[in-house]
Amino acid sequence: MRSEVITVQTGSRPTVRDITAEAERFASDQGDGLLHVFVPHATAGLAIIETGSGSDDDLLTALDDLLPTDDRWRHRHGSPGHGRDHVLPAFVPPYATVPVLAGRLALGTWQSICLVDTNGDNPTRKVRFSFLPA
């Protein structure tokens, strides 16, 4: 299995960061198999969604509605409401697996692989790409 870790800057506010180009680069010329993407963080996740048409902002709005940044959380270190960041991976998992055919990601027309990070306290994230050949 081939594996590589990349570093992604997400900034100091909640973001949905498209990492499809990085995933494509990693999987190119690998033949057929599976690309597994993993975020080794307790406060970030991965989503396969359409970007650029408002869906990324809609996702952040939905997460704010579902997981508000208020004082209800028992996990209280970090910024106010940071406890919700630790609940995020239960709703937006820290992994995704995508088929690769002839070295190309078999994503749908409007699908992108996105890093979802609501934790502004940690602006630098690691993402692991692993390729399992067929």
Secondary structure, 3 states (H helix, E strand, C coil): CEEEEEEEECCCCCEEEECHHHHHHHHCCCCCEEEEEECCCCCEEEEEECCCCCHHHHHHHHHHHHCCCCCCCCCCCCCCCCHHHHHHHHCCCCEEEEEEECCEECCCCCCEEEEEECCCCCCEEEEEEEEEEC
